[in-house]
Amino acid sequence: MPRPLIDAPNHRHAFDLAGRAAVVTGASRGIGAAIARRLAEHGADVVVSSRKIEACREVAEAINKDTARKAAVAAACNISHKDELARLVDFANSEFGKIDILVSNAAVNPYYGPSAGISDEQFDKILTCNVKASHWLAQLVMPGMKERRDGAFIIVSSIGGLIGSASLGAYAISKAADLQLARNLAVEYGPFNIRANCICPGIVKTYFAEALWKDPEVEANVSKHLPLRRFGEPDDIAGAAVFLASPAGQWMTGQAIVIDGGTVIGMGRG
């Protein structure tokens, strides 16, 4: 007999996240804040995390006001330090009793230019924050997910991990590594009903990418070559995280969802 499309015993809607607990890193603004908000709107309890606690509190308070419940709490965390990530996971477990959804969104890029000019310190910082932090988070949250035989681990990668770059080389390397990390986790933890996937945004109007869009002339010149003729907004990315975290995405793992307004497929235009 075919398996029901929705978890019938719990009568869960395909995108219902009620009763689920999530942690989102880099959630004080941009894509992370949009993801945290959408997860909460679909019923999840969310830890909003980034380095600056006041910014996290502002996002959490706005979410709580808009959802009319205590859907979000704030926690400061520097992803470059394993001990701070451990404290973040402990905090989430103390607040919600579990972590069902982990969104590893925070990332850094302290260098823009040719590979010949990047310092070892900059290269190491990129790999630590953009790859090793997600690896550490997986080590910290997978035991609980494994015990419950349920979980969603989501890494916000980038289309930079799919193409070559003469100016974002180390960042692109880190984002390509994210894709392989998700594949590895998917294979290792799939037997325990834990899913690991990536989201690969194109140019999104965030503080992180403002050098690429802040100048109106540059934005107009670049966006006119994109199939959808515009750069992304943070909320353009958030729906994919809801899908990957929800029952709707229960049979998807080890994959990368590209959300880029057609940037990559448009590179072959005539």
C-alpha positions in Angstrom: 0.0 0.0 0.0 1.5 3.4 -0.9 2.7 5.6 1.9 0.5 8.6 2.6 1.8 11.9 1.2 1.5 13.5 4.7 2.2 12.0 8.1 -1.3 10.9 8.7 -1.0 10.0 12.5 -0.1 13.6 13.2 -2.3 15.1 10.5 0.6 17.3 9.5 0.3 19.7 6.6 3.1 19.4 4.0 4.7 22.6 5.2 3.7 22.5 8.9 6.6 23.0 11.3 4.5 23.1 14.5 6.4 21.4 17.3 9.7 21.6 15.6 12.8 23.4 17.0 15.2 25.2 14.8 18.6 27.0 15.0 19.6 29.5 12.4 23.1 31.0 12.3 23.8 34.4 10.8 20.1 35.2 11.5 20.4 38.8 12.6 19.8 40.1 9.1 19.5 39.2 5.4 18.9 35.6 4.3 19.3 34.2 7.9 16.7 36.6 9.3 14.3 35.8 6.5 14.7 32.1 7.0 14.1 32.4 10.8 11.0 34.4 10.2 9.5 31.9 7.7 10.3 28.9 9.8 8.5 30.6 12.7 5.5 31.5 10.6 5.1 27.9 9.7 5.1 26.9 13.3 8.7 26.3 14.3 10.4 27.6 17.5 13.6 29.3 16.4 16.9 30.3 17.9 18.0 33.5 16.1 21.8 33.5 16.3 24.7 35.7 15.2 27.7 37.5 16.8 25.7 40.5 17.9 23.1 39.7 20.6 21.2 43.0 20.3 20.6 42.5 16.6 19.4 39.0 17.3 17.0 40.2 19.9 15.5 42.7 17.5 14.8 40.0 15.0 13.4 37.6 17.6 11.2 40.3 19.1 9.8 41.2 15.6 9.1 37.5 14.9 7.3 37.1 18.2 5.2 40.2 17.6 4.2 39.1 14.1 3.5 35.5 15.0 1.7 36.5 18.3 3.6 33.9 20.2 7.0 33.4 21.7 8.3 31.7 18.6 11.9 33.0 18.7 14.7 33.5 21.2 18.1 35.1 20.6 21.6 33.8 21.2 25.0 35.3 20.4 27.6 33.0 18.8 30.8 33.4 16.8 30.9 30.5 14.4 34.7 30.5 14.2 34.9 29.1 17.8 33.8 25.5 18.4 33.1 26.2 22.1 30.6 29.0 21.2 28.8 26.6 18.8 28.6 24.1 21.5 27.1 26.7 23.9 24.6 27.6 21.1 23.5 24.0 20.8 23.2 23.6 24.6 21.2 26.8 24.7 18.7 25.6 22.1 18.4 22.3 23.8 17.7 24.0 27.1 15.1 26.3 25.5 13.3 23.8 23.4 14.4 20.4 24.5 15.7 19.4 21.1 16.9 20.6 17.7 15.0 19.3 14.7 16.3 21.8 12.1 19.7 23.3 11.8 20.3 26.1 9.3 24.0 26.8 8.9 23.8 30.2 7.1 26.5 32.4 8.6 29.6 32.8 6.4 32.5 35.2 5.9 34.5 36.5 3.0 37.3 38.8 4.2 39.1 38.9 0.8 38.1 39.9 -2.7 40.7 39.6 -5.4 43.0 37.1 -7.2 44.2 34.0 -5.5 47.8 35.2 -5.5 47.0 37.9 -3.1 45.1 36.1 -0.3 46.9 35.6 3.0 47.0 32.3 4.8 45.1 33.9 7.7 42.3 35.0 5.3 42.1 31.6 3.6 42.0 29.8 6.9 39.3 32.1 8.3 37.1 31.4 5.2 37.4 27.7 5.5 36.9 27.7 9.3 33.7 29.8 9.2 32.2 28.5 6.0 33.1 24.8 6.2 34.5 23.7 9.5 31.7 25.5 11.4 29.0 23.5 9.6 31.0 20.3 10.3 31.2 21.2 13.9 27.5 21.9 14.1 26.8 18.5 12.5 28.9 16.8 15.1 26.9 18.7 17.8 23.4 18.2 16.6 23.4 14.8 14.8 23.5 12.7 18.0 20.2 14.1 19.1 18.6 13.9 15.7 20.0 10.3 15.4 18.4 9.3 18.7 15.0 10.7 17.6 15.5 9.3 14.0 14.5 12.7 12.5 16.2 15.9 11.5 17.0 18.4 8.8 20.4 19.9 8.3 20.5 22.8 5.8 23.6 24.6 4.7 23.3 27.9 2.8 26.0 27.5 0.1 26.2 29.7 -3.0 26.3 29.5 -6.8 29.9 30.5 -6.2 30.5 26.8 -5.4 29.3 25.8 -8.9 31.5 28.1 -11.1 35.0 29.3 -11.3 36.0 32.8 -10.0 39.0 35.1 -10.5 38.1 37.2 -7.5 36.2 35.0 -5.0 38.3 32.0 -5.2 38.7 30.9 -1.6 35.0 31.7 -0.9 34.0 29.6 -3.9 36.1 26.8 -2.7 34.4 26.9 0.7 31.0 26.9 -0.9 31.9 23.9 -3.1 33.0 22.1 0.0 29.6 22.8 1.6 28.0 20.8 -1.2 30.2 17.8 -0.5 29.7 18.1 3.2 25.9 17.9 2.7 26.3 14.9 0.5 28.6 13.2 3.1 26.1 13.9 5.9 23.2 12.7 3.8 24.9 9.3 3.2 26.1 8.9 6.7 22.9 9.9 8.5 20.2 9.0 5.9 19.5 5.6 7.6 18.4 7.5 10.7 15.9 9.6 8.7 18.1 12.7 8.8 18.3 14.8 5.7 21.1 17.2 4.7 20.8 19.6 1.8 22.2 22.9 0.5 20.6 26.1 -0.8 22.7 27.9 -3.4 21.7 31.6 -3.7 22.8 33.9 -6.5 23.3 37.6 -5.9 20.9 38.6 -3.1 20.5 42.1 -1.7 22.1 41.7 1.6 24.8 43.5 3.5 27.1 40.6 2.8 26.8 41.1 -1.0 26.3 44.9 -1.1 29.5 45.5 -3.1 27.7 43.7 -6.0 24.5 45.6 -5.9 24.8 48.9 -3.9 25.8 50.9 -7.0 22.5 51.3 -9.0 24.5 51.4 -12.3 26.3 48.1 -11.5 23.0 46.5 -10.5 21.2 47.6 -13.6 24.1 46.5 -15.8 24.3 43.0 -14.3 20.6 42.3 -13.7 19.7 43.1 -17.3 21.6 39.9 -18.3 19.7 37.7 -15.8 16.8 35.7 -17.1 14.5 37.2 -14.3 16.1 40.6 -14.7 16.7 41.3 -11.0 18.8 40.5 -8.0 17.3 38.4 -5.3 15.8 39.5 -2.0 16.4 37.6 1.3 12.8 36.3 1.3 13.4 34.7 -2.2 15.6 32.2 -0.4 13.6 31.5 2.8 10.9 29.4 1.2 13.4 26.7 0.1 14.5 26.4 3.8 10.9 25.8 4.8 10.5 23.2 2.1 13.7 21.4 3.1 12.8 21.5 6.8 9.2 20.3 6.4 7.4 17.1 5.6 7.2 18.4 2.0 10.9 17.7 1.7 11.0 14.4 3.5 12.5 12.5 0.6 15.1 15.0 -0.5 18.6 14.7 0.7 22.2 15.4 -0.4 21.0 17.9 -2.9 21.6 21.6 -3.8 18.7 23.9 -4.6 19.9 26.8 -6.9 18.0 30.0 -6.4 19.6 32.6 -8.5 17.1 34.3 -10.9 18.6 32.1 -13.7 22.1 33.4 -13.3 23.9 30.1 -13.9 21.7 28.8 -16.7 21.8 32.3 -18.3 25.6 32.1 -18.7 25.2 30.4 -22.0 23.0 33.0 -23.5 23.8 34.0 -27.1 
